[in-house]
Amino acid sequence: MVTTSGEAVPGPKTMRLRYAGTCRACGTALTAGTTGVYDRSTKSVTCVQCPAPAPLETAPEDAAGESSPLPPAQVAAGAAGSSARREYERRSAAREKRVRDAHPRIGGFLLAISEEPQSTTAWARGAKGEEVLGRGLDSLADKGVRMLHDRRIPHTRANIDHIAVAPAGVYVIDAKRYAGRRPTLRVEGGIIRPRTSRLVIGSRDGTKLVEGVHKQVGLVLDALAAAGLEDVPVRGMLCFVDADWPLFGGSFQIDAVDVLWPRKAYERLTAQGALAPTSVDEIHRRLAQAFPIA
């Protein structure tokens, strides 16, 4: 890299860090003495196993000495529900092999007359919900919404279903498919006892789903802060596909997480906001680097 004064600046260097820092790519805390990649030009550090985030690029100066941003690099959005679909296929194939190995002559017959366990079919239902929602989210591209689907959380086996970057900010969307069940907000206490809010799906307590969204929102906030984008607003959504929503109303918030259905989510994502299209594209690119395809 060469500065405007013509002096060469050393590129990224792998070294033992003298000071603690945060990985610019994945947001992991790096303690002093840890081996990392230090980029002097941006004064940032990156884990040795993470790809270094690409710097912001500008076009060559024109005759008037002015420069303009280069078009953003193409970002792979990912395929909604792909990791859940792979897990279902893996479990289904493993079950078939077990049955056929144990009963070589009648294994096919036993498979035909028996049902897959709920622990296996749940992955197929989840994948279907993500796929349905993903198609709807992708249709918002002409309204300035950029999508990332099925993104891996670094250093874990977990993933984020959908990340939407819109003019109003970033939305972390967890897709759920509970056919025929109605999500409701149940508030208890308030005078003598502490006031508490619970997410109930049919008759089942689903409050842990809200906690899961909060963790994902925190990871996205950390990734944006590591990229110098800590002022970007981030909000969590629980989007229920095929749920038993009432004809009027029905969506609600619990602990700052929106609980809604696909069409309502599309309305929120296409609302006006302060982020310019170039900012949306840049945030989209940074988050794609921080959360690779699962």
C-alpha positions as a Markdown table, in Angstrom:
| # | Residue | x | y | z |
|---|---|---|---|---|
| 1 | Met | 0.0 | 0.0 | 0.0 |
| 2 | Val | 1.2 | 3.5 | -0.8 |
| 3 | Thr | 0.0 | 6.6 | 1.1 |
| 4 | Thr | -0.9 | 9.9 | -0.5 |
| 5 | Ser | 2.6 | 11.2 | 0.4 |
| 6 | Gly | 4.1 | 8.4 | -1.7 |
| 7 | Glu | 5.5 | 6.4 | 1.3 |
| 8 | Ala | 5.0 | 2.7 | 1.3 |
| 9 | Val | 3.1 | 1.2 | 4.2 |
| 10 | Pro | 3.8 | -2.4 | 5.2 |
| 11 | Gly | 1.0 | -4.8 | 4.5 |
| 12 | Pro | -0.7 | -7.2 | 7.1 |
| 13 | Lys | 1.9 | -9.0 | 9.2 |
| 14 | Thr | 1.5 | -12.2 | 11.3 |
| 15 | Met | 2.9 | -11.5 | 14.8 |
| 16 | Arg | 2.5 | -11.9 | 18.5 |
| 17 | Leu | 0.3 | -9.1 | 19.6 |
| 18 | Arg | 1.7 | -6.6 | 22.0 |
| 19 | Tyr | -1.7 | -5.3 | 23.0 |
| 20 | Ala | -5.2 | -6.9 | 23.4 |
| 21 | Gly | -7.6 | -6.4 | 20.5 |
| 22 | Thr | -10.7 | -7.6 | 18.7 |
| 23 | Cys | -10.7 | -9.6 | 15.5 |
| 24 | Arg | -11.9 | -7.3 | 12.7 |
| 25 | Ala | -13.4 | -10.3 | 10.8 |
| 26 | Cys | -15.2 | -12.3 | 13.5 |
| 27 | Gly | -15.2 | -10.2 | 16.6 |
| 28 | Thr | -13.3 | -12.6 | 18.8 |
| 29 | Ala | -11.4 | -11.0 | 21.7 |
| 30 | Leu | -7.6 | -11.4 | 21.2 |
| 31 | Thr | -5.4 | -11.1 | 24.3 |
| 32 | Ala | -1.9 | -9.7 | 24.4 |
| 33 | Gly | 0.6 | -12.3 | 23.4 |
| 34 | Thr | -1.8 | -14.1 | 21.0 |
| 35 | Thr | -0.6 | -14.7 | 17.5 |
| 36 | Gly | -2.7 | -12.6 | 15.1 |
| 37 | Val | -2.5 | -10.6 | 11.8 |
| 38 | Tyr | -1.8 | -6.9 | 12.4 |
| 39 | Asp | -2.6 | -4.5 | 9.6 |
| 40 | Arg | -0.7 | -1.3 | 10.1 |
| 41 | Ser | -2.6 | 0.6 | 7.4 |
| 42 | Thr | -5.9 | 0.2 | 9.3 |
| 43 | Lys | -4.4 | -0.4 | 12.8 |
| 44 | Ser | -6.6 | -3.5 | 13.1 |
| 45 | Val | -6.0 | -7.2 | 14.0 |
| 46 | Thr | -7.5 | -10.4 | 12.6 |
| 47 | Cys | -7.4 | -14.0 | 13.8 |
| 48 | Val | -4.9 | -16.1 | 12.0 |
| 49 | Gln | -7.7 | -18.4 | 10.8 |
| 50 | Cys | -10.0 | -15.6 | 9.6 |
| 51 | Pro | -9.7 | -14.1 | 6.1 |
| 52 | Ala | -8.6 | -10.5 | 6.4 |
| 53 | Pro | -11.5 | -8.1 | 5.6 |
| 54 | Ala | -11.0 | -6.4 | 2.3 |
| 55 | Pro | -10.3 | -2.7 | 2.6 |
| 56 | Leu | -12.6 | 0.0 | 1.2 |
| 57 | Glu | -11.7 | 0.6 | -2.4 |
| 58 | Thr | -11.9 | 3.8 | -4.4 |
| 59 | Ala | -11.6 | 4.4 | -8.1 |
| 60 | Pro | -8.6 | 6.0 | -9.6 |
| 61 | Glu | -8.7 | 9.8 | -9.6 |
| 62 | Asp | -10.1 | 11.5 | -12.6 |
| 63 | Ala | -8.7 | 14.4 | -14.5 |
| 64 | Ala | -10.0 | 16.8 | -11.8 |
| 65 | Gly | -8.2 | 14.9 | -9.1 |
| 66 | Glu | -11.5 | 13.5 | -7.6 |
| 67 | Ser | -12.2 | 9.9 | -6.9 |
| 68 | Ser | -15.4 | 7.9 | -6.6 |
| 69 | Pro | -16.1 | 4.6 | -4.9 |
| 70 | Leu | -15.7 | 1.4 | -7.0 |
| 71 | Pro | -18.7 | -0.8 | -7.3 |
| 72 | Pro | -18.9 | -3.3 | -4.4 |
| 73 | Ala | -17.6 | -6.8 | -4.9 |
| 74 | Gln | -20.2 | -9.4 | -5.5 |
| 75 | Val | -21.4 | -11.0 | -2.2 |
| 76 | Ala | -22.7 | -14.6 | -2.1 |
| 77 | Ala | -26.0 | -14.4 | -0.2 |
| 78 | Gly | -26.1 | -18.1 | 0.6 |
| 79 | Ala | -29.0 | -20.5 | 0.3 |
| 80 | Ala | -31.8 | -20.3 | 2.9 |
| 81 | Gly | -32.2 | -23.5 | 4.9 |
| 82 | Ser | -29.3 | -25.3 | 3.3 |
| 83 | Ser | -27.6 | -26.5 | 6.5 |
| 84 | Ala | -30.9 | -27.7 | 8.0 |
| 85 | Arg | -31.7 | -29.5 | 4.8 |
| 86 | Arg | -28.2 | -31.2 | 4.9 |
| 87 | Glu | -28.7 | -32.2 | 8.5 |
| 88 | Tyr | -32.1 | -33.8 | 7.7 |
| 89 | Glu | -30.7 | -35.7 | 4.7 |
| 90 | Arg | -27.7 | -36.9 | 6.9 |
| 91 | Arg | -30.0 | -38.2 | 9.6 |
| 92 | Ser | -32.4 | -39.8 | 7.2 |
| 93 | Ala | -29.7 | -41.6 | 5.3 |
| 94 | Ala | -28.1 | -42.8 | 8.6 |
| 95 | Arg | -31.5 | -44.2 | 9.7 |
| 96 | Glu | -32.0 | -46.0 | 6.4 |
| 97 | Lys | -28.5 | -47.5 | 6.6 |
| 98 | Arg | -29.1 | -48.7 | 10.2 |
| 99 | Val | -32.4 | -50.4 | 9.2 |
| 100 | Arg | -31.1 | -52.0 | 6.1 |
| 101 | Asp | -28.0 | -53.3 | 7.8 |
| 102 | Ala | -30.0 | -54.8 | 10.7 |
| 103 | His | -32.7 | -56.3 | 8.3 |
| 104 | Pro | -31.1 | -57.0 | 4.9 |
| 105 | Arg | -34.1 | -58.8 | 3.5 |
| 106 | Ile | -37.0 | -56.6 | 4.8 |
| 107 | Gly | -35.3 | -53.3 | 5.5 |
| 108 | Gly | -37.0 | -51.6 | 2.6 |
| 109 | Phe | -40.4 | -52.8 | 3.7 |
| 110 | Leu | -39.8 | -51.6 | 7.3 |
| 111 | Leu | -38.7 | -48.2 | 6.1 |
| 112 | Ala | -41.8 | -48.0 | 3.9 |
| 113 | Ile | -44.3 | -48.7 | 6.7 |
| 114 | Ser | -42.6 | -46.7 | 9.4 |
| 115 | Glu | -42.2 | -43.0 | 10.0 |
| 116 | Glu | -39.1 | -41.0 | 10.6 |
| 117 | Pro | -38.6 | -39.9 | 14.2 |
| 118 | Gln | -39.6 | -36.4 | 15.1 |
| 119 | Ser | -36.0 | -35.5 | 15.9 |
| 120 | Thr | -35.3 | -36.1 | 12.2 |
| 121 | Thr | -38.4 | -34.6 | 10.6 |
| 122 | Ala | -37.9 | -31.4 | 12.7 |
| 123 | Trp | -34.9 | -30.6 | 10.5 |
| 124 | Ala | -36.9 | -30.9 | 7.3 |
| 125 | Arg | -39.7 | -28.7 | 8.7 |
| 126 | Gly | -37.2 | -26.1 | 9.8 |
| 127 | Ala | -35.4 | -26.1 | 6.4 |
| 128 | Lys | -38.8 | -25.6 | 4.7 |
| 129 | Gly | -39.6 | -22.7 | 6.8 |
| 130 | Glu | -36.3 | -21.0 | 6.1 |
| 131 | Glu | -36.6 | -21.7 | 2.4 |
| 132 | Val | -40.1 | -20.2 | 2.2 |
| 133 | Leu | -39.1 | -17.1 | 4.1 |
| 134 | Gly | -35.8 | -16.8 | 2.2 |
| 135 | Arg | -37.6 | -16.6 | -1.1 |
| 136 | Gly | -39.8 | -13.8 | 0.1 |
| 137 | Leu | -36.8 | -11.9 | 1.6 |
| 138 | Asp | -34.9 | -12.2 | -1.7 |
| 139 | Ser | -37.8 | -10.6 | -3.5 |
| 140 | Leu | -37.1 | -7.4 | -1.6 |
| 141 | Ala | -33.8 | -6.8 | -3.4 |
| 142 | Asp | -35.3 | -4.2 | -5.8 |
| 143 | Lys | -36.4 | -2.2 | -2.7 |
| 144 | Gly | -32.8 | -1.9 | -1.4 |
| 145 | Val | -32.7 | -4.9 | 1.0 |
| 146 | Arg | -29.6 | -7.0 | 0.9 |
| 147 | Met | -29.8 | -10.6 | 2.3 |
| 148 | Leu | -27.4 | -13.1 | 3.8 |
| 149 | His | -28.8 | -16.6 | 4.4 |
| 150 | Asp | -27.7 | -19.5 | 6.6 |
| 151 | Arg | -24.5 | -17.9 | 7.9 |
| 152 | Arg | -22.1 | -19.8 | 10.2 |
| 153 | Ile | -21.2 | -18.3 | 13.6 |
| 154 | Pro | -17.4 | -18.5 | 13.6 |
| 155 | His | -15.8 | -21.1 | 15.9 |
| 156 | Thr | -19.2 | -22.8 | 16.5 |
| 157 | Arg | -21.5 | -25.2 | 14.8 |
| 158 | Ala | -24.4 | -22.8 | 15.1 |
| 159 | Asn | -25.8 | -20.6 | 12.4 |
| 160 | Ile | -27.9 | -17.5 | 11.8 |
| 161 | Asp | -30.9 | -18.2 | 9.5 |
| 162 | His | -31.1 | -14.7 | 7.9 |
| 163 | Ile | -29.4 | -11.4 | 8.1 |
| 164 | Ala | -31.1 | -8.5 | 6.3 |
| 165 | Val | -29.4 | -5.2 | 5.6 |
| 166 | Ala | -32.0 | -2.5 | 4.9 |
| 167 | Pro | -32.1 | 1.3 | 4.8 |
| 168 | Ala | -33.4 | 1.3 | 8.4 |
| 169 | Gly | -30.6 | -0.9 | 9.7 |
| 170 | Val | -29.6 | -4.6 | 10.1 |
| 171 | Tyr | -32.2 | -7.3 | 11.1 |
| 172 | Val | -31.3 | -10.6 | 12.5 |
| 173 | Ile | -34.1 | -13.0 | 11.5 |
| 174 | Asp | -34.7 | -16.4 | 13.1 |
| 175 | Ala | -37.3 | -18.4 | 11.0 |
| 176 | Lys | -39.6 | -20.8 | 12.9 |
| 177 | Arg | -42.2 | -23.1 | 11.5 |
| 178 | Tyr | -45.0 | -24.1 | 13.9 |
| 179 | Ala | -47.9 | -24.9 | 11.6 |
| 180 | Gly | -51.3 | -24.2 | 13.2 |
| 181 | Arg | -49.9 | -22.7 | 16.4 |
| 182 | Arg | -50.4 | -19.1 | 17.5 |
| 183 | Pro | -47.6 | -17.1 | 19.0 |
| 184 | Thr | -48.8 | -14.9 | 21.8 |
| 185 | Leu | -47.3 | -12.5 | 24.4 |
| 186 | Arg | -48.1 | -13.4 | 28.0 |
| 187 | Val | -47.4 | -10.8 | 30.6 |
| 188 | Glu | -47.6 | -11.7 | 34.3 |
| 189 | Gly | -47.0 | -9.8 | 37.6 |
| 190 | Gly | -46.5 | -6.1 | 37.8 |
| 191 | Ile | -47.8 | -5.0 | 41.3 |
| 192 | Ile | -46.7 | -7.4 | 43.9 |
| 193 | Arg | -44.6 | -9.7 | 41.8 |
| 194 | Pro | -42.0 | -8.5 | 39.2 |
| 195 | Arg | -43.4 | -8.0 | 35.8 |
| 196 | Thr | -42.4 | -10.7 | 33.4 |
| 197 | Ser | -43.1 | -11.4 | 29.7 |
| 198 | Arg | -43.2 | -14.8 | 28.1 |
| 199 | Leu | -43.5 | -15.9 | 24.5 |
| 200 | Val | -46.1 | -18.7 | 24.3 |
| 201 | Ile | -46.5 | -20.8 | 21.1 |
| 202 | Gly | -49.8 | -22.6 | 21.3 |
| 203 | Ser | -49.5 | -24.0 | 24.9 |
| 204 | Arg | -45.7 | -24.2 | 24.8 |
| 205 | Asp | -43.3 | -21.7 | 26.4 |
| 206 | Gly | -41.0 | -20.4 | 23.7 |
| 207 | Thr | -39.2 | -17.7 | 25.6 |
| 208 | Lys | -35.8 | -19.3 | 25.0 |
| 209 | Leu | -36.2 | -18.5 | 21.4 |
| 210 | Val | -36.1 | -14.8 | 22.3 |
| 211 | Glu | -32.9 | -15.4 | 24.2 |
| 212 | Gly | -31.4 | -17.1 | 21.2 |
| 213 | Val | -32.1 | -14.1 | 19.0 |
| 214 | His | -30.5 | -11.8 | 21.6 |
| 215 | Lys | -27.3 | -13.8 | 21.4 |
| 216 | Gln | -27.3 | -13.6 | 17.6 |
| 217 | Val | -27.9 | -9.8 | 17.7 |
| 218 | Gly | -25.0 | -9.4 | 20.1 |
| 219 | Leu | -22.7 | -11.3 | 17.7 |
| 220 | Val | -23.7 | -9.1 | 14.8 |
| 221 | Leu | -23.2 | -5.9 | 16.9 |
| 222 | Asp | -19.7 | -7.1 | 17.8 |
| 223 | Ala | -18.9 | -7.8 | 14.1 |
| 224 | Leu | -20.1 | -4.4 | 13.1 |
| 225 | Ala | -18.1 | -2.7 | 15.9 |
| 226 | Ala | -15.0 | -4.6 | 14.8 |
| 227 | Ala | -15.5 | -3.2 | 11.3 |
| 228 | Gly | -15.8 | 0.3 | 12.6 |
| 229 | Leu | -19.6 | 0.3 | 12.1 |
| 230 | Glu | -20.8 | 0.4 | 15.7 |
| 231 | Asp | -23.4 | 3.1 | 15.0 |
| 232 | Val | -25.5 | 0.8 | 12.7 |
| 233 | Pro | -28.8 | -0.1 | 14.4 |
| 234 | Val | -29.4 | -3.9 | 14.7 |
| 235 | Arg | -32.7 | -5.5 | 15.6 |
| 236 | Gly | -33.9 | -9.1 | 16.1 |
| 237 | Met | -36.9 | -10.8 | 14.6 |
| 238 | Leu | -38.7 | -14.1 | 15.2 |
| 239 | Cys | -40.6 | -14.8 | 12.0 |
| 240 | Phe | -43.2 | -17.6 | 12.3 |
| 241 | Val | -44.1 | -19.3 | 9.0 |
| 242 | Asp | -47.5 | -21.1 | 8.7 |
| 243 | Ala | -48.5 | -20.1 | 12.2 |
| 244 | Asp | -52.1 | -19.5 | 13.3 |
| 245 | Trp | -52.1 | -15.7 | 13.2 |
| 246 | Pro | -55.3 | -13.7 | 13.7 |
| 247 | Leu | -57.0 | -11.8 | 10.9 |
| 248 | Phe | -56.2 | -8.4 | 12.5 |
| 249 | Gly | -53.2 | -7.5 | 14.6 |
| 250 | Gly | -51.2 | -10.3 | 16.1 |
| 251 | Ser | -47.6 | -9.1 | 15.8 |
| 252 | Phe | -45.9 | -7.9 | 19.0 |
| 253 | Gln | -42.5 | -7.2 | 20.6 |
| 254 | Ile | -40.9 | -9.0 | 23.5 |
| 255 | Asp | -37.7 | -7.8 | 25.1 |
| 256 | Ala | -37.0 | -5.7 | 21.9 |
| 257 | Val | -37.5 | -8.7 | 19.6 |
| 258 | Asp | -40.2 | -8.4 | 16.9 |
| 259 | Val | -42.5 | -11.5 | 16.7 |
| 260 | Leu | -44.3 | -11.5 | 13.4 |
| 261 | Trp | -45.1 | -13.4 | 10.2 |
| 262 | Pro | -43.4 | -13.1 | 6.8 |
| 263 | Arg | -45.4 | -10.3 | 5.2 |
| 264 | Lys | -45.2 | -8.2 | 8.3 |
| 265 | Ala | -41.4 | -8.7 | 8.3 |
| 266 | Tyr | -41.3 | -7.5 | 4.6 |
| 267 | Glu | -43.1 | -4.3 | 5.6 |
| 268 | Arg | -40.6 | -3.6 | 8.4 |
| 269 | Leu | -37.6 | -4.3 | 6.2 |
| 270 | Thr | -38.8 | -2.0 | 3.4 |
| 271 | Ala | -39.5 | 1.0 | 5.7 |
| 272 | Gln | -37.5 | 4.2 | 5.0 |
| 273 | Gly | -34.3 | 4.6 | 6.8 |
| 274 | Ala | -31.2 | 6.8 | 7.1 |
| 275 | Leu | -28.7 | 4.3 | 5.4 |
| 276 | Ala | -27.8 | 5.2 | 1.8 |
| 277 | Pro | -27.5 | 2.4 | -0.8 |
| 278 | Thr | -23.7 | 2.5 | -0.7 |
| 279 | Ser | -23.8 | 2.1 | 3.1 |
| 280 | Val | -26.2 | -0.8 | 2.8 |
| 281 | Asp | -23.8 | -2.5 | 0.3 |
| 282 | Glu | -20.8 | -1.9 | 2.5 |
| 283 | Ile | -22.5 | -3.3 | 5.7 |
| 284 | His | -23.7 | -6.3 | 3.7 |
| 285 | Arg | -20.1 | -7.0 | 2.5 |
| 286 | Arg | -18.6 | -6.7 | 6.0 |
| 287 | Leu | -21.2 | -9.0 | 7.6 |
| 288 | Ala | -20.7 | -11.6 | 4.8 |
| 289 | Gln | -17.0 | -11.6 | 5.7 |
| 290 | Ala | -17.8 | -11.9 | 9.4 |
| 291 | Phe | -20.3 | -14.7 | 9.0 |
| 292 | Pro | -19.4 | -17.1 | 6.2 |
| 293 | Ile | -21.9 | -19.4 | 4.5 |
| 294 | Ala | -22.7 | -22.4 | 6.7 |
